[in-house]
């Protein structure tokens, strides 16, 4: 349920969620110095909730720089229209006196933002069901469509109206994490939030064009290379493509240009799990692979597969990094998918 001021009420009725929300609101009201962070390899929800939370805190007169590690820049092509104000790239000297707000960050231990864990308070605001609850306050709302939706709800509770930039950031977080309102996490609250943001002045066509239509030719070239290397296993239940560092070099493509390939694979008829395996192109990480997984329905929970390799995510969208050789990795994925789709019968 959504009220005109943007307050979103969780329908799950969990007292723990209501309690954690109140504790987060208390810290926001009481504290004056913050630092904000999100997960590595930032996506639309990570950036959108980061920018929006900074806007919220600044509107309340707070000191709230955002932390982005040097390795995270430049941003992926489709997100470079974001204006990153008050950005820092090292932990502030007074970190022990600041409240650190982690947004959309399921696990701090595999994250460049780990350098901020010595804050006076750690506010962990997220919607991933497998969040490791690393904060001193963990406001984790798995029923939310996105972390942006949670931030939007906090804004309503605090009576803060979004600026045009904040409204756009929230809209980006919402539409990217719901797959343009097509994923299973899209509920009534997501559409109500979108309507309110559009009423606040979001240019829907402009956002859509910047995110999904202004594709660099090198990205199209990379897509072509990936789609020429698709393989299907186990009667098509597992559909995979892979990209080597040489593929990126030949296409003249940045690492972020692979975003979106796995969603094409998921659309292939008969697929239960789609995966993109890409070699990391950093010179010190050659031979390591990033694996993005997507499930077409609830028959397979890909977050379980990702967690087995130290990653995580959502039931239908997850990922991990690995040093497994390609053949060994494919065997692992086939085994894990089959274990969920075709479990062995229990013996008496």
Secondary structure as the mmCIF struct_conf table of DSSP 4:
data_model
#
loop_
_struct_conf.conf_type_id
_struct_conf.id
_struct_conf.beg_label_comp_id
_struct_conf.beg_label_asym_id
_struct_conf.beg_label_seq_id
_struct_conf.end_label_comp_id
_struct_conf.end_label_asym_id
_struct_conf.end_label_seq_id
STRN STRN1 UNK A 2 UNK A 2
TURN_TY1_P TURN_TY1_P1 UNK A 4 UNK A 5
STRN STRN2 UNK A 8 UNK A 8
TURN_TY1_P TURN_TY1_P2 UNK A 11 UNK A 12
HELX_RH_AL_P HELX_RH_AL_P1 UNK A 15 UNK A 30
STRN STRN3 UNK A 33 UNK A 38
BEND BEND1 UNK A 40 UNK A 41
HELX_RH_AL_P HELX_RH_AL_P2 UNK A 44 UNK A 59
TURN_TY1_P TURN_TY1_P3 UNK A 60 UNK A 61
STRN STRN4 UNK A 63 UNK A 67
HELX_RH_3T_P HELX_RH_3T_P1 UNK A 70 UNK A 72
BEND BEND2 UNK A 74 UNK A 74
HELX_LH_PP_P HELX_LH_PP_P1 UNK A 75 UNK A 76
HELX_RH_3T_P HELX_RH_3T_P2 UNK A 77 UNK A 79
TURN_TY1_P TURN_TY1_P4 UNK A 80 UNK A 81
BEND BEND3 UNK A 86 UNK A 86
STRN STRN5 UNK A 87 UNK A 88
BEND BEND4 UNK A 89 UNK A 90
TURN_TY1_P TURN_TY1_P5 UNK A 93 UNK A 94
HELX_RH_3T_P HELX_RH_3T_P3 UNK A 95 UNK A 97
BEND BEND5 UNK A 98 UNK A 98
STRN STRN6 UNK A 99 UNK A 103
BEND BEND6 UNK A 104 UNK A 104
BEND BEND7 UNK A 106 UNK A 106
HELX_RH_3T_P HELX_RH_3T_P4 UNK A 108 UNK A 110
BEND BEND8 UNK A 111 UNK A 111
HELX_RH_3T_P HELX_RH_3T_P5 UNK A 112 UNK A 116
TURN_TY1_P TURN_TY1_P6 UNK A 117 UNK A 118
BEND BEND9 UNK A 119 UNK A 120
STRN STRN7 UNK A 121 UNK A 126
TURN_TY1_P TURN_TY1_P7 UNK A 129 UNK A 130
BEND BEND10 UNK A 135 UNK A 136
STRN STRN8 UNK A 137 UNK A 140
TURN_TY1_P TURN_TY1_P8 UNK A 142 UNK A 143
BEND BEND11 UNK A 144 UNK A 145
HELX_RH_AL_P HELX_RH_AL_P3 UNK A 147 UNK A 158
TURN_TY1_P TURN_TY1_P9 UNK A 159 UNK A 159
HELX_LH_PP_P HELX_LH_PP_P2 UNK A 160 UNK A 163
HELX_RH_AL_P HELX_RH_AL_P4 UNK A 164 UNK A 177
TURN_TY1_P TURN_TY1_P10 UNK A 178 UNK A 182
BEND BEND12 UNK A 183 UNK A 183
TURN_TY1_P TURN_TY1_P11 UNK A 184 UNK A 185
HELX_RH_AL_P HELX_RH_AL_P5 UNK A 188 UNK A 199
TURN_TY1_P TURN_TY1_P12 UNK A 200 UNK A 201
HELX_RH_AL_P HELX_RH_AL_P6 UNK A 204 UNK A 212
TURN_TY1_P TURN_TY1_P13 UNK A 213 UNK A 213
HELX_RH_AL_P HELX_RH_AL_P7 UNK A 217 UNK A 227
TURN_TY1_P TURN_TY1_P14 UNK A 228 UNK A 229
STRN STRN9 UNK A 231 UNK A 233
TURN_TY1_P TURN_TY1_P15 UNK A 234 UNK A 237
STRN STRN10 UNK A 238 UNK A 243
HELX_RH_AL_P HELX_RH_AL_P8 UNK A 245 UNK A 251
TURN_TY1_P TURN_TY1_P16 UNK A 252 UNK A 252
HELX_RH_3T_P HELX_RH_3T_P6 UNK A 255 UNK A 258
TURN_TY1_P TURN_TY1_P17 UNK A 259 UNK A 260
HELX_RH_AL_P HELX_RH_AL_P9 UNK A 261 UNK A 266
TURN_TY1_P TURN_TY1_P18 UNK A 267 UNK A 267
BEND BEND13 UNK A 268 UNK A 268
TURN_TY1_P TURN_TY1_P19 UNK A 269 UNK A 270
BEND BEND14 UNK A 272 UNK A 272
STRN STRN11 UNK A 273 UNK A 279
BEND BEND15 UNK A 282 UNK A 282
HELX_RH_3T_P HELX_RH_3T_P7 UNK A 283 UNK A 285
TURN_TY1_P TURN_TY1_P20 UNK A 286 UNK A 287
STRN STRN12 UNK A 289 UNK A 295
BEND BEND16 UNK A 296 UNK A 297
TURN_TY1_P TURN_TY1_P21 UNK A 298 UNK A 299
BEND BEND17 UNK A 300 UNK A 300
HELX_RH_AL_P HELX_RH_AL_P10 UNK A 302 UNK A 307
TURN_TY1_P TURN_TY1_P22 UNK A 308 UNK A 310
STRN STRN13 UNK A 312 UNK A 313
BEND BEND18 UNK A 315 UNK A 316
STRN STRN14 UNK A 317 UNK A 322
HELX_RH_AL_P HELX_RH_AL_P11 UNK A 326 UNK A 341
BEND BEND19 UNK A 342 UNK A 342
HELX_LH_PP_P HELX_LH_PP_P3 UNK A 343 UNK A 347
#
